[in-house]
Amino acid sequence: MTPQDDLNPPPAAAAGATTVPAASFESSLERVARELLRQQRTDRRWRVFFRLAWLGLAIAIAWALFAQRSHVATSTKPHTALVEVQGEIAPGNDASAEALVSALKSAFEDPGAQAVVLRINSPGGSPVQSGIVNDEIRRLKALHKKKVYAVVEEICASGAYYIAVAADEIYVDKASLVGSIGVLMDGFGFVGAMEKLGIERRLLTAGENKGMLDPFSPQNERETAYAKAMIDQIHQQFIGVVKQGRGKRLKESPETFSGLFWNGEEAIRLGLVDKLGNLDHVAREVVKAEDIIDYTPRDNVAERLAKRFGAAIGYGAVKALRELPRIH
C-alpha cells in the first residue's frame, strides 16, 4: 500500500463513515419535529379550553347581572309579610327607598298577607330616603287596609325610627337601642393644616355662595348660620312625623327630640315604642299568621360582587368627600 492509498480510504469505508451519522441526525430531527408538533397541539387545546372557560364565565356573569332580583312569589295562603330594613338608609343600599318601596308594594298587594312586619336593624341615614318610605307605608296602609308592625332588633335610630313611626305598633327587645331623633351635617376643616404646610387655597366661584362650607376655607358665620337653620328645619319635619305616628302614646320631655337614644325598656316607658316582642312573637300572637314570607329584594351573586369590588370603591370615595344632612 502506498502513502497515497492511506490518504484516500476505500470508497466503501468512506461511505459507511458518513452514512451512519446522517441517519442518526435525520432520526433525531424527526423526533424533534414530532415533539414540537405534539406540543403545538397541546398548547392549542389548552388555548381553546381557556377561551371556552372564559366565555362560559362571561356568559354566566352577564346572565346573573341582567337577571332580576329575586322576589318571593305571591301566596294566597295566610301569612305574615316580612320586609327587612337593614344597614344604612341611603340610595343604592339594601335599605334604599327604591328597594324598600318595591318590597312593601309586593307585600301589601299579596292577598295572603295578613299584615306587614318591618324588621329593623339600622342606625339611620338619609332623611329623604326615610321620608319616602314613611310616606309610602302610610299610603299603602290606607289603600289596602292592612296593619304594619315594626320589630326592632339591635338598633332603630334616627332615619330608621323615622320609618318605624309609620307602623301601627313598634316592638323591641329590652336591650334594643331606639331614638336619636335629630339631624346632623358633618365635615372637616383643613385650614390650620394648610397653613402649617404652606398650602394656599385658590377657589373660584360663580355665585357668592357656591363655595359654601368649603373645608379648605375659613368657617364663615353667615354660611354656618344658614346651614344650621336648614338642618333645624329638617329636624322639625322629623319631630312632626314622630308626633303624627306616635300620637298620645308619646310621653314628650325636653330630651325626647334632643338626639338621645334609649334602650328598649326605657323607650317603652317614654312611649317611643309599644311592647317587647320579636318577629316570631308578632307573627304568631299579634298577626295570628305564624308562616312568614320575606318580600325583601335580594341581590344575586354577581350584583354583590360588582358592588363589593367595583361600585363600592367609587361610592366610598364620593361618600368620604360629600357633605349631606343625615338623620343621626
Secondary structure by P-SEA (a helix, b strand, c coil): ccaaaaacccaaaaaaaaaaaaaaaaaaaaaaaaaaaaaaaaaaaaaaaaaaaaaaaaaaaaaaaacccccccccccbbbbbbbbcccccccccccaaaaaaaaaaaaacccccbbbbbcccccccaaaaaaaaaaaaaaaaaccbbbbbbbcccccaaaaaaaaaccbbbbcccbbbbccccccccccaaaaaaaabbbbbbbbcccccccccccccccaaaaaaaaaaaaaaaaaaaaaaaaaacccccccccccccccccaaaaaaaccccccccaaaaacccccccbbbbccccccaaaaaaaaccaaaaaaaaaacbbbbbcc
